[in-house]
Amino acid sequence: MREKSLTIFDFDGTLYPINSYDSEQLLILSAAKERGVLFKKRGKHFIEQDLKGVFDDTSFHHRYEKLVKRATPAMIDEVAELLVSHIGEREKDALLELSHISDLGILTCGTENIAQAFLQKLGMEDSFSFIRGKRLVRNEEDIFHLLVDIAGPGDKALAVDSLREDYQTIIAIGDGPTDIPMLEAADYGMIVAWSRQNRQYPFDTFPSLESAVLHSIDYLESNTRALERARR
């Protein structure tokens, strides 16, 4: 019998709270510091349009790749450092406790490089089995190109389905509309609202990452006890 469990997290807005800009918008701003006035205006306009939700997945990826193609690993680290500054020891301790009873993974429409740097700075890179999203890959001229694995919300749900043969229980934790297909595909879906006023979703909603993770632990331990009783 398959008894392994998996807890999947979205990245932006879930593993850290979004404060004005998400991780990709922050990378664009970081890259713009090294460019001219026209590039800075393009970057700012792109972010304004992105915040309004005007791009579909394909157009976003195309424009994002152009804006960050001359970014550097140092810029990615700079963004990750800022994001980690919003995470306290209680969130980290809860994630570590969860990692002892469940595999952990990230399914994101964001950038894998930033999520990976975030986990490294959090000291938890080895606690996560996978990060899937889109990856920036540098060529010999130090230009980044974008490789897209998870292009949109539907791909998150397909990824959950593909993991079914390896896990008996899959929990998914997100923060909003783009995570709904993933949450619906999981055995149990949760929303992290990070103490902000949020619209209502048909999923259990928690005010912090810590509270959602601790509830995941309770859920998994309850499932384990139920299985043990069923075997007696």
ABEGO torsion letter per residue (X at the ends): XBABBBBBBBABGAABBBBGBBAAAAAAAAAAAABBAAAAAAAAAAAAAAAAGABBAAAAAAAAAAAAAABBAAAAAAAAAAAAAABBAAAAAAAAAAAAABBBBBBBABBAAAAAAAAAAAGAAAABABBBBBBBBBBAAGBBBBBBABABAAAAAAAAAAAAAABABBBBBBABAAAAAAAAABABBBBBAGGBBBBBBABBBBABAAAAAAAAAAAAAAAAAAAAAAAX
